[in-house]
Amino acid sequence: MIFMKPYYQTDFVTLYHGDNLKILKEIDSVDFVYTDPPYNANKKYGPGKDNLPKQEYIERISKTYEIITDLCDKWITHIPKKYLIEFLNFLPKGQLVIVKRGVQGPLCNKFHWTDKFDILYSHGHPFHAPPNLWENIRLKGEGYFFREKTFGHFGYTPRPIAHRAIKYMTKQGNIVLDPYAGTGTTLIEAAESGRHAIGIEYEKENCDIIIDRLRQCIFKWN
């Protein structure tokens, strides 16, 4: 039972504004967690810090995932490539999923390899038998080919990735949680597919973007 007042609530979506470490402890149960965490990439998201010392970042985010994995046995998370080993060390054993870029991405490191994929990590049995290579999805950074509005958010999550994750791991009526709600992609995809969604977002500006996006979709729920 959550005693904290929601920042915004409809029949399908509940949005909380605040520290996910505190709010997650008040959630009793959900059916699936899908999230795209901050990458500690020194990008401006608002008052939150995206430039923590490495150890502080890992300690903070591992505490969040400890609560997530205790709360729910089914989840999919994005993983920052530069912290792949650290994430795999603190997360339970699961399945790597590769999201392939449709076009060549930007240079991704000092050795001048080009970025051709994103990484997801999954735990729990899907309702289908999905492949662990996801193709035909346009990713942020593909220039002209990526047509989604990002709302000025550096870490915007493409809707087709959230859509597939929710489709493969849930059924209608399930509760989907995103503890790093960002601009609300998970909440929108969950609600539009007949799931209930809970989102937690630290940045008030992002919460207001989520509300604006949800209000444009609400007619689809009625």
Residue pairs with C-beta under 8 A, 6 or more apart in sequence:
1 26
1 28
2 16
2 23
2 26
2 27
3 26
4 16
4 18
4 23
4 26
6 14
6 15
6 16
7 15
7 16
7 17
7 207
8 14
8 15
8 207
8 210
8 211
8 214
9 15
10 191
10 214
10 218
10 221
11 221
12 190
12 191
12 195
12 196
12 197
12 221
13 187
13 190
13 191
13 196
13 197
13 198
13 199
13 214
14 196
14 197
14 198
14 199
15 181
15 184
15 187
15 198
15 199
15 200
15 201
15 207
15 210
15 211
16 23
16 198
16 199
16 200
16 201
17 201
17 202
17 204
17 207
18 200
18 202
19 202
20 64
20 179
20 180
20 200
20 202
21 60
21 63
21 64
21 67
23 179
23 200
24 64
24 67
24 68
24 71
24 179
24 200
25 67
27 71
27 177
27 198
29 71
29 72
29 175
30 71
30 72
30 175
30 176
30 177
30 198
31 72
31 74
31 170
31 174
31 175
31 176
32 72
32 74
32 75
32 76
32 124
32 166
32 169
32 170
32 174
32 175
32 176
32 177
33 68
33 71
33 72
33 74
33 75
33 76
33 77
33 176
33 177
33 178
33 179
34 75
34 76
34 77
34 162
34 165
34 166
34 169
34 176
34 177
34 178
34 186
35 68
35 75
35 77
35 78
35 177
35 178
35 179
35 180
35 186
36 77
36 78
36 155
36 157
36 180
36 182
37 61
37 64
37 77
37 78
37 80
37 180
38 45
38 48
38 50
38 61
38 155
38 180
39 50
39 80
39 82
39 83
39 155
40 50
40 51
40 52
40 54
40 57
40 80
40 83
41 50
41 80
41 154
41 155
42 50
42 51
43 50
43 154
43 155
44 50
44 154
45 153
45 154
45 155
45 203
45 206
46 202
46 203
46 204
46 205
46 206
47 203
48 202
48 203
52 60
57 83
58 83
58 86
58 90
62 90
64 179
65 77
65 90
65 91
66 90
68 75
68 177
68 179
69 75
69 91
69 92
69 123
71 177
72 124
72 177
73 123
73 124
74 123
74 124
74 125
74 169
74 170
75 122
75 123
75 124
76 97
76 120
76 121
76 122
76 123
76 165
76 169
77 87
77 91
77 120
77 121
78 118
78 119
78 120
78 121
78 157
79 87
79 88
79 119
79 120
79 121
80 87
81 108
81 119
84 119
87 121
88 121
91 121
91 123
92 123
93 123
94 121
94 122
94 123
95 121
95 122
95 123
95 132
96 119
96 120
96 121
96 122
96 132
97 119
97 120
97 121
97 122
97 132
97 133
97 134
98 117
98 118
98 119
98 120
98 132
98 133
98 134
99 117
99 118
99 119
99 120
99 134
99 137
99 139
99 161
100 116
100 117
100 133
100 134
100 135
100 137
101 115
101 116
101 117
101 118
101 139
101 141
101 142
102 135
102 136
102 137
102 138
102 139
102 142
102 145
103 142
103 143
103 145
104 114
104 116
105 114
105 115
105 116
105 139
105 141
105 142
106 114
106 115
106 141
107 113
107 114
107 115
108 114
108 115
115 141
118 139
118 161
120 134
120 161
120 165
122 165
122 169
124 169
126 168
126 169
127 168
127 169
127 170
127 171
128 167
128 168
130 164
130 168
134 161
134 164
137 158
137 160
137 161
137 164
138 145
138 146
138 147
138 148
138 158
138 160
139 146
139 158
140 146
140 148
140 150
140 156
140 158
146 158
148 156
148 158
148 159
150 156
150 183
151 183
151 209
151 213
153 182
153 183
153 206
153 209
155 182
156 182
156 183
156 185
157 182
157 185
157 186
158 185
159 185
159 188
159 189
162 185
162 186
162 189
162 190
163 189
163 193
166 176
166 186
166 189
166 190
166 193
166 195
167 193
170 176
170 190
170 195
172 193
172 194
172 195
173 194
173 195
173 196
174 195
174 196
175 195
175 196
175 197
175 198
176 186
176 187
176 190
176 195
176 196
176 197
176 198
177 197
177 198
177 199
177 200
178 186
178 187
178 197
178 198
178 199
178 200
179 200
180 200
180 201
181 187
181 199
181 200
181 201
181 206
181 207
181 210
182 201
182 206
183 206
183 209
183 210
183 213
184 199
184 206
184 209
184 210
184 213
184 214
186 197
186 199
187 197
187 199
187 210
187 214
188 213
188 214
188 217
190 196
190 197
191 197
191 214
191 217
191 221
192 217
192 220
192 221
199 210
201 207
201 210
